[in-house]
Amino acid sequence: MNWDDLRIVAAVRDEGTYAGASARLRIDETTVGRRLARIERALGLRLFEAADGVRKPTRQCEMVLTHVQAMAAHVAEIGRVGEGLPGPAGRFRIASTNAVAEEILSPRAGRFLAQNPGLILQFLTSSENVKFSRWQADLAIRLRKPDKGDFTITKLGEFSLYLIEPSAEADAAPIICVYPDDLGPIPESQFLKAKGLQEHSRFVTDNIRVIRTLIETHRAVGILPDYLCAELLADRRLRATQLPRSRDVWLLVQNHLKRDAAARLVIDWVRDCFQAFSRG
């Protein structure tokens, strides 16, 4: 069934003639007859009888029109969907690491969505960088600056880093937590290597929440960003040393979204989420 064809059935019923339906729908009268015949063939029904120069609907046609009227009402409702949503509307996919989504974005998402009922946020989270293509994400928050790409990139801020270790001597040497070899260039790995700790590591993971959990046992040494270790810094059984280098945070935005009003709202919200980490 074609909705345009079904509209012709209603128009012929209301106007009583092909000519009247033609004028109402602004299509050729021959087209009205041809498309009406197409519906009758598809349904295996005769929809109109000619009586005194007027097209009168058959009983089967009245049954069809009941559904057509319901469809017309739904079409009208669809057209009014946007009227009840003040402000810009759209769905935006934000790629980030698990910890950034959980600790920084999620706590602030509820208020933002309440203030913007026309917006939908989809978080694409992973311990690794989600592939940033036009079809997978609209915005991405990265902890490493990409070398190149067809997108706009700006700096969101910096995370301070802390080496956290047990403050008291223990019978056994603490477990040293490090990152996988492919993360060798990051400041955390560089610091551990320079201090001679990397070679003595006994725990390897790219999940910083796992590292934090192990540090909480007071049996491990590891490096964490400031947003994830506030409680650990207050723990007297642990000793924290701030690293000389911080970790930059970058925002990647698809170029086609830069002039989109709804996208600008989301971009500004992401920036606000990282305001506390802006060192400028």
SVG drawing of the C-alpha trace seen along z (x, -y; Angstrom):
<svg xmlns="http://www.w3.org/2000/svg" viewBox="-29 -30 94 41">
<polyline fill="none" stroke="black" stroke-width="0.4" points="0.0,0.0 1.1,-3.5 -0.1,-6.3 -0.5,-8.7 -2.8,-6.2 -4.8,-5.7 -5.4,-9.4 -7.0,-9.3 -9.7,-6.9 -10.6,-9.4 -10.6,-12.3 -12.9,-10.4 -15.3,-9.6 -15.4,-13.2 -15.7,-14.8 -17.8,-12.2 -16.0,-12.4 -12.5,-11.8 -12.5,-15.5 -13.2,-16.7 -10.5,-14.5 -8.1,-15.6 -8.7,-19.3 -8.4,-18.7 -5.1,-16.7 -3.8,-18.8 -3.1,-15.7 -4.3,-14.8 -7.8,-13.2 -6.4,-10.3 -3.9,-9.7 -6.7,-9.5 -8.5,-6.8 -5.3,-4.9 -4.1,-4.8 -7.5,-4.0 -7.7,-1.0 -4.3,0.1 -5.6,0.2 -8.7,2.1 -6.4,4.7 -4.2,5.0 -7.1,5.5 -9.3,7.6 -12.2,5.3 -14.4,2.7 -14.2,-0.5 -16.8,-2.7 -20.0,-2.4 -21.1,-5.1 -24.7,-6.3 -26.2,-9.5 -22.7,-10.7 -21.4,-10.4 -18.9,-7.8 -20.3,-6.2 -18.2,-4.0 -19.0,-0.3 -19.3,1.4 -15.8,2.7 -14.6,-0.8 -16.1,-2.2 -14.1,0.5 -10.9,-0.6 -11.7,-4.3 -11.9,-3.6 -8.3,-2.6 -7.3,-5.4 -8.8,-7.9 -6.9,-6.4 -3.7,-6.6 -4.4,-10.3 -4.8,-11.0 -1.4,-9.3 0.2,-11.3 -1.1,-14.5 0.2,-13.5 3.6,-12.8 3.7,-16.3 3.0,-17.7 5.7,-15.7 8.2,-18.5 5.7,-21.0 5.8,-19.6 9.6,-19.6 10.9,-23.1 14.4,-23.8 16.6,-21.9 16.2,-18.1 18.5,-15.3 20.4,-12.2 24.1,-12.4 26.6,-9.6 29.5,-10.4 32.5,-8.0 34.7,-8.0 36.5,-5.7 34.4,-3.9 35.8,-5.9 35.2,-9.3 31.6,-8.4 31.0,-7.0 32.8,-9.6 32.5,-12.9 29.7,-12.7 27.0,-10.6 26.7,-12.6 25.9,-15.7 23.8,-14.1 20.5,-14.0 20.2,-17.7 21.3,-18.5 18.7,-16.1 15.9,-17.5 16.7,-21.0 16.7,-19.8 13.8,-17.3 14.5,-17.2 17.9,-15.7 19.0,-12.1 22.5,-11.1 24.1,-7.7 27.4,-6.9 29.7,-4.6 32.1,-3.5 35.2,-1.3 38.6,-0.9 40.0,-1.6 39.3,-4.4 36.1,-3.9 36.7,-4.3 35.7,-7.8 34.0,-7.6 30.9,-9.5 28.9,-6.4 30.1,-5.4 30.3,-8.6 29.4,-12.2 31.7,-13.4 34.6,-11.7 36.6,-12.4 40.2,-11.2 43.2,-11.1 45.6,-11.1 45.7,-13.8 45.1,-12.3 47.8,-13.0 45.2,-13.8 41.6,-13.3 38.6,-14.8 37.2,-16.4 37.5,-19.4 39.7,-18.9 40.0,-21.1 41.6,-20.7 39.1,-20.1 41.6,-20.2 44.2,-18.3 44.0,-15.5 46.6,-15.6 48.1,-12.3 49.1,-10.7 51.4,-7.8 49.6,-6.2 51.3,-3.6 51.0,-2.2 52.4,-4.6 53.7,-1.9 56.2,0.8 54.8,4.3 56.2,7.8 55.7,8.3 56.6,5.8 53.6,4.0 52.1,5.1 53.0,2.7 50.1,1.9 51.1,0.9 49.4,0.5 49.8,2.8 52.8,2.3 50.7,0.5 50.1,-2.3 53.9,-2.8 53.8,-6.5 51.3,-7.8 52.7,-9.8 51.8,-7.1 53.8,-4.4 56.7,-6.8 56.9,-7.7 56.8,-4.1 59.5,-3.2 61.8,-6.1 61.4,-5.1 62.3,-1.5 58.9,-0.2 57.7,1.0 60.1,3.9 58.9,5.2 55.2,5.0 53.0,8.0 49.6,6.6 48.8,5.3 45.5,3.7 44.1,0.8 41.2,0.4 41.9,-2.4 38.9,-1.5 40.5,1.9 43.8,0.3 41.9,-1.9 40.2,1.1 43.6,2.9 45.2,-0.2 42.3,-0.4 43.5,2.9 46.7,1.1 48.8,3.7 49.4,2.1 51.2,-0.8 49.6,-2.5 48.9,-5.8 45.5,-7.4 44.0,-10.6 42.7,-13.1 39.0,-12.7 39.3,-9.0 41.3,-9.2 39.8,-11.9 39.0,-9.3 42.4,-7.7 44.2,-11.0 42.5,-11.3 43.4,-7.8 46.2,-8.1 47.3,-4.5 48.3,-5.6 50.9,-8.1 50.3,-10.1 52.8,-11.8 51.7,-14.1 53.5,-13.5 55.2,-16.3 53.3,-15.6 49.5,-15.7 47.2,-14.0 45.6,-16.1 42.0,-15.6 40.7,-16.3 37.3,-16.7 36.8,-15.5 33.7,-16.7 32.5,-15.7 32.8,-18.7 29.3,-18.6 27.9,-19.2 29.7,-22.5 26.8,-24.7 24.1,-22.4 22.2,-24.2 21.4,-20.9 25.0,-19.7 26.3,-23.0 24.3,-22.5 25.9,-19.1 29.4,-20.4 29.0,-23.2 27.7,-20.7 30.7,-18.5 33.0,-21.5 31.2,-22.4 31.6,-18.9 35.4,-19.4 35.5,-22.9 37.2,-21.8 40.0,-20.3 40.7,-23.4 44.1,-24.8 43.7,-27.9"/>
</svg>
